[in-house]
Amino acid sequence: MTNELRRVYAVCLLAAAWAAASSGCTNVSSTARRTGVVAVGSAAGAAAGYLVSDGGAGPTAVGAVAGGAITQLALGEDASVRQDGFDQGYVQGQSDAIKRQYFLRLALERKPADDAKAAGEPVYYLVPGPEVTADGRKLAPHQVAIRVVE
């Protein structure tokens, strides 16, 4: 195979790989799409190193690493990964806030009051809730908790 034919063959393969990796598939995550694009960049670098050195293994490897690195730098940071991390942190923060509120309420209930009247402990009684509101709407059967300090 002549050098000119190799070059044409390499360019055609890279163009096909680039088209496949950067297509707008909605079922593929952005991370997987970026991985494909970086792989194509590595392949382009390897092909360039191979063609420049007439088949030398060292320049081919250096070209692959350089092509992948340059492609990764050109793509920049993945916005969807950053958003997923933000969403997970937000949910975890909300969970922590709810736990703190729960334990604060428990601490306030356990704290003895200085007032002589409130020497008891809170007890919750469940009673059946109303089935019809004042304006005539029907409600599903439910229970209402009543807090009583005994």
C-alpha positions in Angstrom: 0.0 0.0 0.0 1.4 3.4 -1.0 1.8 6.3 1.5 -0.8 8.3 -0.4 -3.3 5.5 -0.2 -2.6 5.1 3.5 -3.3 8.8 4.1 -6.6 8.7 2.2 -7.6 5.6 4.1 -6.7 7.1 7.5 -8.6 10.3 6.7 -11.7 8.4 5.7 -11.6 6.3 8.9 -11.1 9.3 11.1 -14.0 11.2 9.4 -16.3 8.2 9.9 -15.3 7.8 13.5 -15.7 11.5 14.2 -19.2 11.5 12.6 -20.2 8.5 14.7 -18.8 9.9 18.0 -20.2 13.4 17.6 -23.6 12.5 16.3 -26.5 14.0 18.3 -27.8 10.8 19.7 -30.2 11.5 22.5 -29.9 8.1 24.2 -26.2 8.5 24.7 -25.0 10.4 27.8 -22.7 13.4 27.3 -19.9 11.6 29.1 -20.0 8.7 26.7 -20.2 11.1 23.7 -17.2 13.0 25.0 -15.3 9.7 25.5 -16.0 8.9 21.9 -14.8 12.3 20.7 -11.6 12.0 22.7 -11.0 8.5 21.3 -11.3 10.0 17.8 -8.9 12.7 18.7 -6.4 10.1 20.0 -6.8 8.1 16.8 -6.2 11.3 14.7 -3.1 12.0 16.7 -1.9 8.4 16.3 -2.6 8.6 12.5 -0.7 11.9 12.3 2.3 10.4 14.2 2.2 7.3 12.0 2.2 9.3 8.8 4.9 11.8 9.9 7.3 9.0 11.0 6.4 6.6 8.2 5.2 3.9 10.6 7.4 4.5 13.7 5.9 3.2 17.0 7.2 5.9 19.2 5.9 8.9 17.3 2.6 7.1 16.7 2.2 6.6 20.5 3.2 10.3 21.2 0.7 11.4 18.6 -2.1 9.4 20.2 -1.5 10.8 23.6 -1.1 14.4 22.2 -4.3 14.0 20.2 -6.3 12.8 23.2 -5.0 15.5 25.4 -5.6 18.3 22.9 -9.2 17.0 22.3 -9.9 16.9 26.0 -8.6 20.4 26.5 -10.6 21.6 23.5 -13.8 20.1 24.9 -13.4 21.6 28.4 -15.4 20.7 31.4 -18.6 18.5 31.1 -21.5 20.7 32.2 -23.9 17.7 32.8 -21.4 16.1 35.3 -21.2 19.4 37.1 -25.0 19.7 37.3 -25.4 16.2 38.6 -22.9 16.9 41.3 -24.7 20.1 42.3 -28.1 18.2 42.3 -26.7 15.5 44.6 -25.2 18.1 47.0 -28.5 20.0 47.1 -30.5 16.9 48.0 -28.0 15.9 50.6 -28.1 19.5 52.1 -31.8 19.4 52.3 -31.7 16.0 54.0 -29.2 17.4 56.6 -31.5 20.4 57.2 -34.5 18.1 57.9 -32.4 16.0 60.3 -31.2 19.0 62.1 -34.8 20.3 62.5 -35.9 16.9 63.8 -33.2 16.7 66.4 -33.7 20.3 67.4 -37.4 19.6 68.0 -36.6 16.5 70.1 -34.1 18.5 72.2 -36.7 21.2 72.8 -39.2 18.6 73.9 -36.8 16.9 76.2 -35.6 20.1 77.8 -37.2 20.6 81.2 -39.1 23.8 81.4 -38.4 26.3 84.1 -42.1 26.9 84.5 -43.8 24.9 87.2 -46.9 24.5 85.1 -45.2 22.6 82.3 -43.7 19.8 84.3 -45.1 17.1 82.1 -43.9 15.4 79.0 -45.6 15.8 75.6 -47.8 13.0 74.4 -49.3 12.7 71.0 -52.8 11.2 70.6 -54.2 10.2 67.2 -57.9 10.8 66.5 -59.9 10.4 63.4 -59.9 13.5 61.2 -63.0 15.1 59.7 -64.4 13.4 56.6 -66.2 16.5 55.2 -64.9 20.1 55.3 -66.9 23.2 56.2 -67.5 24.0 52.6 -68.7 20.4 51.8 -65.6 18.8 50.2 -65.2 15.1 51.1 -61.8 14.1 52.5 -60.1 10.7 52.5 -60.1 9.0 55.9 -57.2 10.2 57.9 -55.9 10.8 61.5 -54.9 14.0 63.2 -52.2 14.1 65.9 -53.0 16.1 69.0 -50.1 17.1 71.2 -50.9 17.1 74.9 -48.4 17.9 77.7 -49.1 15.6 80.7 
